[in-house]
Each structure stands twice: as C-alpha cells, then as structure tokens.
Amino acid sequence: MKDKIITLLKKLVSVNSIYPNEKLLAEFVMNFIKSQSSDNITIKKQLVEKNRFNILVEKGNAKKSILFYSHLDTVNSVNKKWLYDPFKLTIVKDNGYGLGSFDMKGGMAVNILTFLYYQPKNFKLKLAFVVDEENISKGGYSLLKNNFLDDVECILSPEPDFYFNGRGITIGRSGRAVYEGKIIFKSLHYALYEPKKDINYLLADFIKNLKKLYKIKNKKKRIYFYKKN
C-alpha cells in the first residue's frame, strides 16, 4: 500500500491546485476514482462558484456513513528557493517534498485509496473534496449546507496538526469569521491636527482593542463566537 500511496501522491502533487485554481485537480481526482472503482460508486459535483466545485463520492448501502474529508487547494509556492521542484514529489529518506504533499495531498491520497480498497458492511463510505480551504473555506461552508452530510456519523480528515509538530491527532478545528468594515472620517488640514482626529491613530487603536475580544463557547448550540469585554 505504501507504494500505491506514493504513486498516487506523485500524481496529485504534479497537478497545480494553488488557490483558487482547484479545477484541474478536481477533474483528475474524479477521473482517477472512476477509473479504479466499480459501478456502485456515486460521484457528484457540488458547484461552489464559477469553475470551482466540491466533489462528493459515496459507496455502500446503509443508514449511516463515515466521511473522509480532504481539501483540494494549496497555498502558493511563495519562496522561489525550493530545494526541489514544488510540483514534483521528491522522496528523501522518509520525507516527501512537494507543494501540498503535507497539507494535504498526502492525506488525500490515503483517503482515496482507503475508500477504494475498503468494502463497508454496516455503513456507507463517503469522500468529500472541497475548494477554498486555504482562503475562507467556501467549499466547506457549501458542504455544510448540503444534505450529503445528513447521515454522516463520523468525519475523518488527515489534515496536519501543527500544534504538535505535525504529529498530533486533530479532533476539531476552530471556526473563522471574516468582517469587513469601513471607517469614515472628515478630511482636515494639518494645521488643525490633533492625535484624536488622526485616522491612523484611530485605526491603530481599533486593531489594539481587537485583542481584548475573548471566546465564549455556547455548549447548548456548540457555537463559538466572540464578545467584547
């Protein structure tokens, strides 16, 4: 199985899926699963936005499901001083180098092969491949609104856990909220300058006070939100 994982991972790494360009990898994954699978596997696209879609796969017949979750996108290669080609998996001893090999195409390869080689008996197996995880998780948000999750009892995601040097077991993730604000201020001549009327000071003070927010867990609804002191 190790050889199969490495072979598939080489193919996944070779496909550029830097956010927001996940389409080629999504199509590769769909075609690969179709080429390896039998007729009892269902594969669907879930449109997130133009040219961006999640892939939802399932097999088996049961009332409950286990879901293997992966995201398709990677961050940019950014640093041009790579020791190895970021789009060519390079194995050095026990380490694999290539863009996304750790986060999270390695996990994606494991998810795909586990799904293909394991035959469930008392539950269904599902795969979800989502877009936009490296941005604001549009794919994950779209998935949450889909009835594909209605019968899911457990979700497994081999996403790296960076808090334990990449070797921890991830049992949950914090959510994220994005706010967009506009501060409107009157334009003044420098001759009338006062610090309290300086938009730069105002913005700096605003950012400073953001740190005073604290997190509250609503146990009843299992919702995380923020409240000002």
C-alpha positions as CSV (number, residue, x, y, z in Angstrom):
1,M,0.0,0.0,0.0
2,K,2.9,2.4,0.7
3,D,4.0,2.2,-3.0
4,K,0.4,2.9,-4.1
5,I,0.2,5.9,-1.8
6,I,3.5,7.3,-3.1
7,T,2.5,6.7,-6.8
8,L,-0.8,8.5,-6.3
9,L,0.8,11.3,-4.3
10,K,3.2,12.0,-7.1
11,K,0.3,12.5,-9.5
12,L,-1.6,14.7,-7.0
13,V,1.5,16.9,-6.4
14,S,2.1,17.3,-10.1
15,V,-1.2,19.0,-10.6
16,N,-1.1,22.7,-9.7
17,S,-4.0,23.4,-7.4
18,I,-2.9,26.7,-5.8
19,Y,-6.0,28.5,-4.5
20,P,-8.3,29.4,-6.3
21,N,-7.3,27.1,-9.2
22,E,-8.6,23.7,-8.0
23,K,-10.4,22.7,-11.1
24,L,-7.7,20.6,-12.8
25,L,-7.0,18.6,-9.6
26,A,-10.8,18.1,-9.0
27,E,-11.1,16.7,-12.5
28,F,-8.1,14.4,-12.0
29,V,-9.5,13.1,-8.7
30,M,-12.9,12.4,-10.3
31,N,-11.3,10.6,-13.3
32,F,-9.0,8.6,-11.1
33,I,-11.8,7.3,-8.8
34,K,-13.9,6.5,-11.9
35,S,-11.1,4.5,-13.5
36,Q,-10.4,2.5,-10.3
37,S,-13.9,2.0,-9.0
38,S,-16.9,-0.2,-9.6
39,D,-20.4,0.7,-10.7
40,N,-21.8,1.1,-7.2
41,I,-19.9,4.3,-6.5
42,T,-21.7,7.6,-6.9
43,I,-19.7,10.7,-7.8
44,K,-21.2,14.2,-7.9
45,K,-20.1,17.8,-8.3
46,Q,-21.3,20.5,-6.0
47,L,-20.9,23.9,-7.6
48,V,-19.4,26.5,-5.2
49,E,-18.8,29.2,-7.7
50,K,-17.8,29.5,-11.4
51,N,-15.1,26.9,-12.3
52,R,-14.9,25.8,-8.6
53,F,-16.7,22.8,-7.3
54,N,-16.6,20.2,-4.5
55,I,-16.5,16.5,-5.3
56,L,-18.8,14.2,-3.3
57,V,-18.4,10.5,-3.5
58,E,-20.1,7.6,-1.8
59,K,-20.5,3.8,-1.9
60,G,-22.3,1.1,0.2
61,N,-25.8,0.7,1.4
62,A,-26.7,1.7,5.0
63,K,-28.4,4.3,7.1
64,K,-25.2,5.8,8.5
65,S,-22.0,6.9,6.9
66,I,-18.4,7.7,7.7
67,L,-16.8,10.5,5.7
68,F,-13.2,11.0,4.6
69,Y,-12.6,14.7,4.1
70,S,-9.9,16.5,2.1
71,H,-9.4,19.9,0.6
72,L,-8.1,20.3,-3.0
73,D,-6.3,23.7,-2.8
74,T,-2.8,24.5,-1.6
75,V,-1.1,27.8,-0.7
76,N,1.2,29.4,-3.2
77,S,4.8,28.2,-3.5
78,V,5.8,31.7,-2.5
79,N,9.5,31.1,-1.8
80,K,11.3,30.5,-5.1
81,K,14.3,29.0,-3.4
82,W,12.8,25.5,-3.2
83,L,15.5,22.8,-2.9
84,Y,13.2,20.6,-5.1
85,D,10.6,21.2,-7.8
86,P,7.4,22.0,-5.9
87,F,5.3,20.2,-8.5
88,K,7.4,17.0,-8.5
89,L,7.3,14.8,-5.4
90,T,10.8,14.1,-4.2
91,I,11.4,11.4,-1.7
92,V,14.4,11.8,0.6
93,K,14.7,9.1,3.2
94,D,11.3,9.1,5.0
95,N,10.4,12.6,3.9
96,G,8.4,13.7,0.8
97,Y,8.9,17.1,-0.7
98,G,6.4,18.8,-3.0
99,L,3.8,21.6,-2.7
100,G,0.8,20.3,-0.8
101,S,2.4,16.9,0.0
102,F,1.9,17.6,3.7
103,D,-1.1,19.9,3.6
104,M,-2.9,18.0,2.4
105,K,-2.4,15.9,-0.7
106,G,-0.7,13.1,1.3
107,G,-3.8,12.8,3.4
108,M,-5.9,13.0,0.2
109,A,-4.1,10.0,-1.3
110,V,-4.7,8.0,1.9
111,N,-8.4,8.9,1.8
112,I,-8.8,7.9,-1.8
113,L,-7.0,4.6,-1.5
114,T,-8.7,3.7,1.8
115,F,-12.1,4.4,0.1
116,L,-11.3,2.3,-2.9
117,Y,-9.8,-0.7,-1.2
118,Y,-12.2,-1.0,1.8
119,Q,-15.6,-2.5,1.4
120,P,-18.0,-1.3,4.1
121,K,-20.6,-3.7,5.5
122,N,-22.7,-1.9,8.1
123,F,-22.2,1.7,6.9
124,K,-21.6,3.7,3.8
125,L,-18.3,5.3,3.0
126,K,-18.1,8.8,1.7
127,L,-15.5,11.1,0.3
128,A,-15.6,14.9,0.2
129,F,-13.0,17.0,-1.7
130,V,-13.6,20.8,-1.1
131,V,-12.2,24.0,-2.5
132,D,-11.1,27.2,-0.9
133,E,-9.8,25.8,2.4
134,E,-6.7,27.9,2.2
135,N,-8.8,31.1,1.9
136,I,-12.2,31.4,3.7
137,S,-13.5,27.8,3.3
138,K,-16.2,28.5,0.8
139,G,-16.1,24.8,-0.2
140,G,-16.5,23.6,3.4
141,Y,-19.3,26.1,4.0
142,S,-21.2,24.9,0.9
143,L,-20.7,21.3,2.0
144,L,-22.3,22.1,5.4
145,K,-25.5,23.3,3.6
146,N,-25.7,20.1,1.5
147,N,-27.8,17.1,2.6
148,F,-24.7,14.9,1.8
149,L,-23.9,15.2,5.5
150,D,-27.3,14.2,6.8
151,D,-26.4,10.6,7.5
152,V,-22.7,11.1,8.5
153,E,-21.8,9.9,12.0
154,C,-18.1,10.5,11.8
155,I,-15.7,12.6,9.8
156,L,-12.0,11.7,9.4
157,S,-9.7,14.4,8.0
158,P,-5.9,13.6,7.8
159,E,-5.1,17.3,7.9
160,P,-1.8,18.2,9.6
161,D,-2.0,19.2,13.2
162,F,0.6,22.0,13.5
163,Y,0.3,22.3,17.3
164,F,2.1,19.0,17.9
165,N,4.9,19.3,15.3
166,G,2.6,17.8,12.7
167,R,2.2,14.5,14.6
168,G,-0.9,15.2,16.7
169,I,-4.3,13.9,16.2
170,T,-6.8,16.6,15.2
171,I,-10.2,16.2,16.9
172,G,-11.6,19.5,15.9
173,R,-10.9,22.9,14.3
174,S,-11.7,26.4,15.4
175,G,-14.0,28.3,13.1
176,R,-13.3,31.6,11.4
177,A,-15.4,34.7,10.8
178,V,-14.4,37.5,8.4
179,Y,-15.7,41.0,8.9
180,E,-15.3,43.9,6.5
181,G,-15.6,47.4,8.0
182,K,-15.4,51.0,6.8
183,I,-14.3,53.9,8.9
184,I,-15.5,57.3,7.6
185,F,-13.7,60.4,8.8
186,K,-13.7,64.0,7.9
187,S,-10.7,65.3,6.0
188,L,-8.8,68.0,7.9
189,H,-5.9,70.4,7.1
190,Y,-2.6,69.6,9.0
191,A,-2.8,73.0,10.7
192,L,-5.8,71.6,12.6
193,Y,-4.0,68.4,13.5
194,E,-4.9,66.6,16.8
195,P,-4.0,63.0,17.6
196,K,-7.6,62.1,18.3
197,K,-8.5,63.3,14.8
198,D,-5.8,61.2,13.1
199,I,-7.3,58.3,11.2
200,N,-4.0,56.3,11.6
201,Y,-4.2,56.6,15.4
202,L,-7.9,55.6,15.2
203,L,-7.2,52.5,13.2
204,A,-4.2,51.5,15.4
205,D,-6.4,51.9,18.5
206,F,-9.1,49.8,16.9
207,I,-6.7,47.0,16.0
208,K,-5.2,47.1,19.5
209,N,-8.6,46.7,21.1
210,L,-9.4,43.7,18.9
211,K,-7.1,41.7,21.2
212,K,-9.5,42.3,24.1
213,L,-12.0,40.1,22.5
214,Y,-12.5,36.7,24.1
215,K,-14.0,33.5,23.1
216,I,-17.1,32.0,24.6
217,K,-18.4,28.5,24.0
218,N,-22.1,28.1,23.8
219,K,-22.4,24.5,24.9
220,K,-26.0,24.1,24.0
221,K,-25.7,25.1,20.4
222,R,-22.0,24.2,20.1
223,I,-21.3,27.5,18.5
224,Y,-18.1,29.6,19.1
225,F,-18.4,33.3,19.0
226,Y,-16.7,36.4,20.3
227,K,-17.8,39.0,22.7
228,K,-16.2,42.3,23.8
229,N,-15.1,42.8,27.4
